[in-house]
Amino acid sequence: MRPIRALMLAAAPLVLTACAAFNRTSPSAAPRIVEVQNAHDSDVAVYLRRGNYEHPLGIVPANGRTTLVIARHLVRPNGSMQLIGDPKEGLPFEMRPFRLIGEQYAKWEIAREPRNSQLTVWTA
């Protein structure tokens, strides 16, 4: 029984290190920029979905424009992310997941009818 216990104790740090490294951000990941143009009739709160949590990024005024910065600790190693819009008046809506790699940034055009919104990725 002692050899098995010794083996488990020796393997524990490796297992813990692997678990801690799973799904972490890349140390070289830079903050990401998302430009949002809102054509909706009400203010829209923008969130970043990461796992089961929605991180608030900011509010875009009705018929306004703003630039949001996604903090580096929220950027996944592969650059994938998903944005959610929650208008002050109306139902929340979400965009399909997308990726930002290197110096890319995103432009999200929220339409008056949210289901017609578009997101494009640009290279700086």
C-alpha positions in Angstrom: 0.0 0.0 0.0 2.9 2.4 0.7 4.2 2.3 -2.9 0.8 3.4 -4.3 0.6 6.2 -1.7 4.1 7.4 -2.6 3.3 7.3 -6.3 0.1 9.3 -5.7 2.0 11.9 -3.7 4.6 12.2 -6.4 2.0 12.6 -9.1 -0.1 15.2 -7.3 1.9 18.3 -8.1 1.9 17.3 -11.8 -1.9 16.8 -11.8 -2.5 20.1 -10.0 -0.2 22.0 -12.4 -2.0 20.6 -15.4 -5.4 21.5 -13.9 -4.3 25.0 -13.1 -2.9 25.6 -16.6 -6.1 24.4 -18.3 -8.0 27.2 -20.0 -5.8 30.0 -18.7 -5.0 33.1 -20.6 -1.8 33.4 -22.6 0.8 35.6 -20.9 1.4 37.3 -24.2 -2.3 38.0 -24.9 -2.9 41.7 -25.4 -6.1 43.5 -24.5 -8.6 43.4 -27.4 -10.5 46.3 -28.8 -14.2 46.2 -29.9 -15.7 49.2 -31.6 -19.5 49.2 -31.2 -21.9 51.3 -33.3 -25.4 51.2 -31.8 -28.4 52.0 -34.1 -30.8 50.6 -31.5 -33.4 53.0 -30.0 -32.1 52.4 -26.4 -28.8 52.1 -24.6 -27.2 48.7 -24.8 -25.1 47.1 -22.1 -22.4 44.9 -23.6 -21.1 41.8 -21.9 -18.3 39.2 -22.8 -19.3 35.6 -22.2 -16.6 33.5 -20.7 -17.7 30.1 -19.6 -20.9 30.6 -17.6 -20.1 34.1 -16.6 -20.9 37.3 -18.4 -18.3 40.1 -17.8 -19.6 43.6 -18.2 -17.6 45.6 -20.8 -19.6 48.9 -21.0 -22.7 50.7 -22.2 -23.2 52.0 -25.7 -25.7 54.9 -25.8 -28.7 54.8 -28.1 -27.7 55.7 -31.6 -24.2 56.2 -30.4 -20.7 54.7 -30.7 -18.1 53.6 -28.2 -14.8 51.7 -28.1 -14.6 48.9 -25.5 -11.4 47.2 -24.2 -11.5 43.6 -23.3 -9.0 43.1 -20.5 -6.1 40.7 -21.2 -7.1 38.3 -18.4 -10.5 37.7 -20.2 -8.9 36.8 -23.5 -8.7 33.0 -24.1 -5.4 31.6 -25.4 -7.0 30.9 -28.8 -8.6 34.4 -29.0 -12.2 33.2 -29.1 -14.9 35.2 -27.5 -18.7 35.9 -27.6 -20.4 39.2 -27.1 -23.9 39.8 -25.6 -26.0 42.9 -25.9 -28.7 43.8 -23.4 -30.8 46.8 -24.4 -32.4 48.9 -21.7 -35.7 48.3 -23.5 -36.0 44.9 -25.2 -34.6 41.4 -25.0 -30.9 40.5 -24.7 -29.2 39.2 -27.8 -25.9 37.5 -28.5 -23.5 37.2 -31.4 -21.9 34.0 -32.6 -18.5 33.3 -31.1 -15.5 34.8 -33.0 -11.7 35.0 -32.7 -9.3 37.9 -32.5 -5.7 37.0 -33.2 -2.6 39.2 -33.1 -3.4 42.8 -33.8 -7.0 42.2 -34.9 -9.9 44.1 -33.5 -13.7 43.8 -33.9 -16.4 46.1 -35.1 -19.9 45.4 -33.9 -22.8 47.1 -35.6 -25.9 46.8 -33.5 -28.9 47.2 -35.8 -32.3 48.7 -34.8 -33.5 45.1 -35.0 -30.8 43.2 -33.0 -31.1 40.0 -35.0 -29.7 42.0 -38.0 -26.6 43.1 -36.2 -23.2 42.4 -37.8 -19.8 41.8 -36.4 -16.6 42.1 -38.5 -13.0 41.4 -37.6 -10.3 43.8 -38.9 -6.5 43.8 -38.9 -4.9 46.9 -37.5 
